[in-house]
Amino acid sequence: MAVYEHPLHERARLLLRLESVFAQAQRIHEADLRQALRPYNELLDFCARPELRLDLILELERLGQSLSLWSRSPEVDEGPLRAWQFRIDQQLKLLREHREPFGEVLRHQEIIQLARGRLGVAGGLADCDLPLLAFWNQQPPERARALLEGWIKDLQLLQSSVDLILALLRDSCAWSSVEAPEGRYGSALDPRHPPSLIRLEIADPLDGYPKISGGIHRFHIQWLQWLDHGAARAIESTITFKLGLSAL
């Protein structure tokens, strides 16, 4: 099954981008420091945003308020709702108590700082340009592994906050089966309660992908066929897929 996601506001986009970079960092071989330099430099760029912690707090507060409103409905299952509320409250407590900026350990890693100016250069992370990296590549694997574990541990609160928010947005999705005649589908949204996230699931094999655009009022999906040569072209047949819109 293929899954695609699209954010409908900038805070959701920021969270998806952070999740993507964290995933890149976790897929790296446990002792491959060279491959780790790019995603960790990107994470350090995110951490440089002075409003990052506040954005996470505001988003968790928004979700908590929405769950409180849901709890007044007699049709809501209180068990899962209370579990989500507890997790949000605990995460908010940790974020409010965390006074220093995210990524303090990364900021003081010389190898990360040296690599920052080399990432835009083809082959810029070669040992001849970064003797410190050459040094680390000749260390025992367990030493490099310990270094990388310290880097990701420094970002644990940031990662767990991102994971919690996105998990709740995904869990809140209301799903429907839809058809896209000639590969196109669009729908209006309620601007008073706009979703944060659109999710698409397609079970049948399809040599194509969706181009999604939208905001708080409306969204549109155009399915495109991937080609070996040249730009993708529009699919003109009917595509059936599952559409999920987050309720938060």
C-alpha positions in Angstrom: 0.0 0.0 0.0 1.3 3.5 -0.9 0.7 6.3 1.5 1.0 10.1 0.8 0.6 13.1 3.1 0.1 16.8 2.6 0.0 19.5 5.3 -2.6 22.2 5.2 -0.8 24.7 7.4 2.8 25.7 7.9 3.1 24.2 11.4 2.1 20.8 10.1 4.6 21.2 7.3 7.4 22.0 9.8 6.5 18.8 11.8 6.5 16.6 8.7 9.9 18.0 7.6 11.4 17.4 11.0 10.0 13.8 11.1 11.6 13.2 7.6 15.0 14.4 8.8 14.8 12.4 12.0 14.0 9.3 9.9 17.1 10.0 7.7 19.2 10.2 10.8 17.8 6.9 12.2 18.4 5.0 8.9 22.1 5.8 8.9 24.4 3.0 9.7 25.1 3.1 13.4 28.8 4.1 12.9 28.7 6.0 9.6 29.6 9.4 10.7 30.0 10.8 7.2 26.4 10.1 6.2 25.1 11.5 9.6 26.6 15.0 9.0 23.9 16.1 6.5 20.8 15.2 8.5 22.2 16.4 11.8 23.2 19.7 10.2 19.6 20.0 8.9 18.3 19.3 12.4 20.6 22.0 13.8 19.1 24.4 11.3 15.7 23.6 12.7 16.9 24.0 16.2 18.2 27.5 15.3 14.6 28.7 15.0 14.0 30.7 18.2 10.2 30.0 18.0 10.5 26.2 17.7 9.8 25.3 21.3 6.9 27.7 21.4 5.4 26.3 18.2 5.4 22.8 19.7 3.8 24.1 22.9 1.1 26.0 21.1 0.3 23.1 18.9 0.0 20.7 21.8 -2.1 23.2 23.7 -4.4 23.5 20.6 -4.7 19.7 20.4 -5.4 19.5 24.1 -8.2 22.1 23.8 -9.7 20.2 20.9 -9.7 17.0 22.9 -11.4 18.8 25.9 -14.2 19.9 23.6 -14.6 16.3 22.3 -14.8 14.9 25.8 -18.1 16.7 26.3 -19.7 14.6 23.6 -21.5 11.4 24.9 -20.5 9.6 21.7 -16.8 9.8 22.4 -14.8 6.8 23.8 -13.3 8.3 26.9 -10.6 5.8 27.3 -8.4 6.6 24.3 -9.3 10.3 24.7 -8.0 10.4 28.3 -4.8 8.6 27.2 -4.1 11.2 24.5 -4.8 14.0 27.0 -2.4 12.5 29.5 0.3 12.2 26.9 -0.2 15.8 25.8 -0.1 17.1 29.4 3.1 15.1 30.1 4.8 16.4 27.0 3.8 20.0 27.7 5.3 19.7 31.2 8.6 18.6 29.7 8.7 21.3 27.1 7.8 24.1 29.6 10.6 22.9 31.9 13.1 22.7 29.1 14.6 26.2 29.1 17.7 25.8 26.9 17.5 25.8 23.1 17.3 22.4 21.3 20.5 21.1 19.9 23.0 22.5 22.4 25.2 19.4 22.1 25.2 19.6 18.3 26.2 23.3 18.4 29.4 22.4 20.2 30.4 19.6 17.9 33.4 20.8 15.9 32.9 18.2 13.1 29.4 19.3 12.5 30.4 23.0 12.3 33.3 22.1 9.9 31.0 20.1 7.7 28.4 22.9 7.4 30.4 24.9 4.9 31.2 21.7 2.9 27.7 20.3 2.3 27.0 22.4 -0.7 30.3 21.3 -2.4 30.4 18.2 -4.6 32.6 15.7 -2.7 33.1 18.3 0.0 33.0 15.7 2.8 36.1 13.9 1.5 38.7 13.0 4.0 41.2 15.3 2.3 39.0 18.3 3.1 38.0 17.2 6.6 41.0 15.6 8.5 38.8 15.4 11.6 36.3 13.2 9.7 39.3 11.1 8.5 40.3 10.7 12.1 36.8 9.5 13.1 36.6 7.1 10.2 39.6 5.3 11.6 38.2 5.0 15.2 36.6 1.8 16.5 32.9 1.6 15.4 31.7 1.6 19.0 33.3 5.0 19.6 31.6 6.6 16.6 28.4 4.8 17.7 28.6 6.4 21.1 29.1 9.8 19.5 26.0 9.5 17.3 23.9 8.2 20.3 24.8 11.3 22.2 23.7 13.5 19.3 20.2 11.9 19.0 19.8 11.8 22.8 20.3 15.6 22.8 17.2 15.9 20.5 15.0 13.3 22.2 12.5 15.8 23.6 12.2 17.5 20.2 11.7 14.2 18.4 9.2 12.8 20.9 7.1 16.1 20.7 7.0 15.9 16.9 6.1 12.2 17.0 3.3 12.8 19.5 1.7 15.6 17.5 1.8 13.8 14.2 0.6 10.5 15.8 -2.5 12.4 17.1 -3.2 14.1 13.8 -3.0 10.8 11.9 -5.1 9.0 14.5 -7.8 11.6 14.2 -8.2 11.1 10.4 -11.7 10.4 9.1 -11.4 8.1 6.1 -13.6 7.7 3.0 -13.2 5.9 -0.3 -13.2 8.3 -3.3 -12.8 8.2 -7.0 -10.8 10.7 -9.1 -12.2 10.8 -12.6 -9.5 11.5 -15.1 -7.0 11.5 -12.2 -8.4 14.6 -10.6 -10.2 15.2 -7.3 -11.0 18.3 -5.3 -13.2 19.3 -2.4 -14.1 22.3 -0.3 -13.2 22.4 3.4 -14.8 24.0 6.4 -12.6 27.0 7.2 -14.0 27.1 10.7 -12.5 23.6 11.4 -9.8 23.0 8.8 -7.9 19.8 8.9 -4.1 20.0 9.5 -3.3 17.0 7.4 -4.5 15.1 4.3 -3.6 11.4 3.9 -4.0 9.3 0.8 -3.8 5.5 0.7 -3.9 3.5 -2.6 -3.9 -0.3 -2.5 -3.7 -1.1 -6.2 -0.3 -0.9 -7.8 0.0 2.4 -9.7 3.0 3.8 -11.6 2.2 7.3 -10.5 1.9 9.7 -7.6 -0.4 12.5 -6.4 0.3 16.2 -6.6 -1.6 17.8 -3.7 -2.3 21.5 -3.2 -4.6 23.3 -0.9 -5.3 25.5 2.1 -8.0 26.0 4.7 -10.8 26.5 2.2 -10.1 23.8 -0.5 -7.7 21.2 -1.7 -7.0 19.6 -5.1 -5.3 16.3 -6.1 -3.9 15.6 -9.5 -2.5 12.1 -10.1 0.6 12.0 -12.3 2.3 9.2 -14.1 6.0 8.7 -13.6 8.0 8.4 -16.8 11.5 7.0 -17.5 12.3 10.1 -19.5 10.9 13.6 -19.3 8.4 15.2 -17.0 5.5 13.3 -15.5 2.2 13.5 -17.3 -1.4 13.6 -16.0 -3.2 10.3 -15.6 -6.5 10.4 -17.5 -8.1 7.3 -16.1 -10.2 7.0 -12.9 -8.2 6.5 -9.8 -9.8 5.0 -6.6 -8.1 5.6 -3.3 -8.8 6.3 0.4 -8.8 9.9 1.6 -8.1 10.8 5.2 -8.7 14.2 6.7 -7.5 14.9 10.2 -10.1 16.1 12.6 -7.6 18.4 14.4 
